[in-house]
Amino acid sequence: MKWSNWSIIVVLILANYLVFSTLAVLVFPTQPLTPPTHIVEPTFTPGAKQLQRVGTLTYDFLTPSPTATAPLTSTLTPASPTREP
């Protein structure tokens, strides 16, 4: 294929791009931007907040450790060794 034929193909591709882009603009128009109806208030107020001293923490929220209510006694007896003859 000669170079002159390649240039015709390139021109046809560019013309195709122009036609389809113009058609897309006509079929799918863009919506105009509407200004926001509510202005967002800032959630952060600059400035340092005065810290307050608090008391010591109580640890009542922790689970208390278990306490033994009765002395532990073993009901198991040691096995006596047996010999087989």
C-alpha positions as CSV (number, residue, x, y, z in Angstrom):
1,M,0.0,0.0,0.0
2,K,1.4,3.4,-0.9
3,W,1.8,6.3,1.5
4,S,-0.9,8.3,-0.2
5,N,-3.4,5.6,0.6
6,W,-2.4,5.7,4.3
7,S,-3.0,9.4,4.5
8,I,-6.6,8.9,3.2
9,I,-7.2,6.4,6.0
10,V,-5.8,8.8,8.6
11,V,-8.0,11.6,7.3
12,L,-11.1,9.3,7.3
13,I,-10.4,8.3,10.9
14,L,-10.1,11.9,12.0
15,A,-13.3,12.8,10.1
16,N,-15.0,9.9,11.8
17,Y,-13.9,11.2,15.2
18,L,-15.2,14.7,14.5
19,V,-18.6,13.3,13.3
20,F,-19.2,11.0,16.2
21,S,-18.0,13.6,18.8
22,T,-20.4,16.2,17.4
23,L,-23.2,13.6,17.4
24,A,-22.4,12.6,21.0
25,V,-22.6,16.3,22.1
26,L,-26.0,16.7,20.4
27,V,-27.5,13.4,21.8
28,F,-26.0,13.6,25.3
29,P,-26.0,17.3,26.3
30,T,-24.2,18.2,29.5
31,Q,-26.2,19.4,32.5
32,P,-25.3,22.9,33.7
33,L,-23.7,23.1,37.0
34,T,-26.0,24.2,39.8
35,P,-24.7,26.1,42.8
36,P,-25.0,24.3,46.1
37,T,-28.2,25.2,48.0
38,H,-26.6,24.5,51.4
39,I,-23.3,26.0,52.5
40,V,-21.3,23.5,54.6
41,E,-20.5,24.7,58.1
42,P,-17.0,24.0,59.3
43,T,-16.8,21.2,61.9
44,F,-13.5,22.2,63.3
45,T,-13.2,25.3,65.5
46,P,-9.6,26.4,65.8
47,G,-8.2,27.3,69.2
48,A,-6.9,25.4,72.1
49,K,-9.3,24.1,74.7
50,Q,-8.4,24.5,78.4
51,L,-7.8,21.1,79.9
52,Q,-9.4,20.2,83.2
53,R,-7.8,18.1,85.9
54,V,-9.7,14.9,86.7
55,G,-9.5,12.5,89.6
56,T,-7.7,9.2,89.7
57,L,-9.4,6.4,87.9
58,T,-11.1,3.7,89.8
59,Y,-10.8,0.2,88.6
60,D,-14.3,-1.0,89.5
61,F,-15.0,-1.8,85.9
62,L,-12.4,-4.6,85.9
63,T,-13.5,-8.2,86.7
64,P,-12.4,-9.1,90.2
65,S,-10.0,-12.0,90.5
66,P,-11.5,-15.2,91.8
67,T,-11.1,-16.0,95.5
68,A,-11.0,-19.5,97.0
69,T,-13.9,-20.1,99.3
70,A,-13.0,-23.6,100.5
71,P,-9.7,-25.4,100.8
72,L,-9.1,-27.7,97.8
73,T,-9.0,-31.4,98.8
74,S,-8.1,-34.2,96.5
75,T,-10.5,-37.2,96.3
76,L,-8.1,-39.2,94.1
77,T,-6.1,-42.0,95.8
78,P,-2.7,-42.9,94.4
79,A,-2.6,-46.2,92.5
80,S,-0.7,-49.0,94.0
81,P,1.8,-50.6,91.7
82,T,0.9,-54.1,90.5
83,R,3.3,-56.8,89.3
84,E,2.5,-59.3,86.7
85,P,4.0,-62.8,87.2
